[in-house]
C-alpha cells in the first residue's frame, strides 16, 4: 500500500484485448473490506468508447523500484521451517551448506539478506538430492554414555531422536536446532527450540518454563 499513494501511475490491460490504458490512483481514501481483509483502491482512467465496463476483470501493473540486492533462484533455497540454507559450489565437486536469511521475493528470485557473498555460485538443480546425501554422510551428534549425565531434553529423546521445545512443547530435531543456533544452556543443561522466538522467550524467563516441567 505504501506504493499506491494518490497520483501513482499504473497500467491497465484486459486479458482478451491487445491494448492497455494508463490510470492513476485517486485521491480518495482506500476502503477496507473486513470480510476479505483487503483494501480497495479507486483508479481514474480515460475510457473512450466505453471499452472498460463495470465488473470487468482487468490486470493492473504497478512499477516498483527496490535497492540493489543479492538474489538467488527460488529453487536454490531449502526451507525446513527451522532453517533456510543453500548449497555453495566450492569447485572440484565440493559443495558447502550455507545457512541464509531471506528478504523479498520477486518472481522466481529470492533476496538473500545474509549468509552469501556476491559472485558465489549456488546449486539450483538437484538441491534436495544433494541435501539428502549430505545428511547421510554427516556424523550423528554423539550422546553421553551415561544417560544420567545427558541434558534433560536429550535424555528424554534418546530413542526417538527428538526433543521437546521447553517453550511451546513442540518436538524438534536437536541437530536442526543446533545448526540454526536455537539452543540455550541453563544450569548445566542444554535446551533446544523450534524457532528463535521460542529461544528468546526461554532466555527471558527460563526458571518459569523449567519449573513447569515442559
JOUR-V354211 format. One record per residue. N is the residue number from 1. RES is the residue in one letter. SS is DSSP state (hx for helix, st for strand, lp for the rest). PHI is phi as a letter, one per 40 degrees, with the letter a starting at -180 (NA if undefined). OMEGA is omega as a letter, one per 30 degrees, with the letter a starting at -180 (NA if undefined). Layout:
# JOUR-V354211
n-><N,N>
res-><RES,RES>
ss-><SS,SS>
phi-><PHI,PHI>
omega-><OMEGA,OMEGA>
This chain:
# JOUR-V354211
n-><1,2,3,4,5,6,7,8,9,10,11,12,13,14,15,16,17,18,19,20,21,22,23,24,25,26,27,28,29,30,31,32,33,34,35,36,37,38,39,40,41,42,43,44,45,46,47,48,49,50,51,52,53,54,55,56,57,58,59,60,61,62,63,64,65,66,67,68,69,70,71,72,73,74,75,76,77,78,79,80,81,82,83,84,85,86,87,88,89,90,91,92,93,94,95,96,97,98,99,100,101,102,103,104,105,106,107,108,109,110,111,112,113,114,115,116,117,118,119,120,121,122,123,124,125,126,127,128,129,130,131,132,133,134,135,136,137,138,139,140,141,142,143,144,145,146,147,148,149,150,151,152,153,154,155,156,157,158,159,160,161,162,163,164,165,166,167,168,169,170,171,172,173,174,175,176,177,178,179,180,181,182,183,184,185,186,187,188,189,190,191,192,193,194,195,196,197,198,199,200,201,202,203,204,205,206,207,208,209,210,211,212,213,214>
res-><X,X,X,X,X,X,X,X,X,X,X,X,X,X,X,X,X,X,X,X,X,X,X,X,X,X,X,X,X,X,X,X,X,X,X,X,X,X,X,X,X,X,X,X,X,X,X,X,X,X,X,X,X,X,X,X,X,X,X,X,X,X,X,X,X,X,X,X,X,X,X,X,X,X,X,X,X,X,X,X,X,X,X,X,X,X,X,X,X,X,X,X,X,X,X,X,X,X,X,X,X,X,X,X,X,X,X,X,X,X,X,X,X,X,X,X,X,X,X,X,X,X,X,X,X,X,X,X,X,X,X,X,X,X,X,X,X,X,X,X,X,X,X,X,X,X,X,X,X,X,X,X,X,X,X,X,X,X,X,X,X,X,X,X,X,X,X,X,X,X,X,X,X,X,X,X,X,X,X,X,X,X,X,X,X,X,X,X,X,X,X,X,X,X,X,X,X,X,X,X,X,X,X,X,X,X,X,X,X,X,X,X,X,X>
ss-><lp,lp,lp,lp,lp,lp,lp,lp,st,st,st,st,st,lp,lp,lp,lp,lp,lp,st,st,st,st,st,st,lp,lp,lp,lp,lp,st,st,st,lp,lp,lp,lp,st,st,st,lp,lp,st,st,st,lp,lp,hx,hx,hx,lp,lp,lp,lp,lp,lp,lp,lp,st,st,st,lp,lp,lp,lp,lp,lp,lp,lp,lp,st,st,st,hx,hx,hx,lp,st,st,lp,lp,lp,lp,st,st,st,st,st,st,st,st,lp,lp,st,st,st,st,st,st,lp,st,st,st,st,st,st,lp,lp,st,st,st,st,st,st,lp,lp,lp,lp,lp,lp,lp,st,lp,lp,lp,lp,hx,hx,hx,hx,hx,hx,hx,hx,hx,hx,hx,lp,lp,lp,lp,lp,lp,lp,lp,lp,hx,hx,hx,lp,lp,hx,hx,hx,hx,lp,lp,lp,lp,lp,lp,lp,st,st,lp,lp,lp,lp,lp,lp,st,st,lp,hx,hx,hx,hx,hx,hx,hx,lp,lp,st,st,st,st,lp,lp,st,st,st,st,lp,lp,lp,hx,hx,hx,hx,hx,hx,hx,hx,hx,lp,hx,hx,hx,hx,hx,hx,lp,lp,lp>
phi-><NA,c,c,b,c,d,g,c,c,b,b,b,b,b,d,c,b,c,a,a,b,c,b,b,c,c,c,c,c,c,b,c,c,c,c,c,f,b,b,b,b,c,b,b,a,c,b,c,g,f,c,c,b,d,g,c,c,b,b,b,b,b,c,b,b,b,c,d,a,c,b,b,c,d,c,c,c,b,b,c,g,b,b,b,a,b,b,c,c,c,g,f,g,b,b,b,c,b,c,b,b,b,b,c,b,b,g,b,b,b,c,b,c,a,h,b,b,d,g,c,c,b,c,b,c,g,c,c,c,c,c,c,c,c,c,c,c,c,c,c,c,c,b,d,c,c,d,c,c,c,d,d,c,c,c,c,b,d,c,c,g,b,b,c,c,c,c,b,g,c,c,b,c,d,c,c,c,c,c,c,g,c,b,a,c,a,f,g,b,c,b,b,b,c,a,c,c,c,c,c,c,c,c,c,a,c,c,c,c,c,c,c,g,c>
omega-><a,a,a,l,a,a,l,a,l,l,l,l,l,a,a,a,a,l,a,l,l,a,l,a,a,l,l,a,l,l,a,l,a,a,a,a,a,l,l,a,l,l,l,a,l,a,l,a,l,l,l,a,a,l,l,l,l,l,a,l,l,l,l,a,l,l,l,a,l,a,l,l,a,a,a,a,l,a,a,a,l,a,l,a,l,l,a,l,a,l,l,l,l,a,a,l,a,l,a,l,a,l,a,l,l,a,a,l,l,l,l,a,l,l,l,l,l,l,l,a,l,l,l,a,l,a,a,l,l,l,l,l,l,a,l,a,a,l,l,l,a,l,l,a,l,a,a,a,a,l,a,a,a,a,a,a,a,a,a,a,l,l,a,l,a,a,a,l,a,l,a,l,a,a,l,a,l,l,a,a,a,l,l,l,a,l,l,a,l,l,a,a,a,a,l,l,l,l,a,l,l,a,a,a,a,a,l,a,l,l,l,l,l,NA>
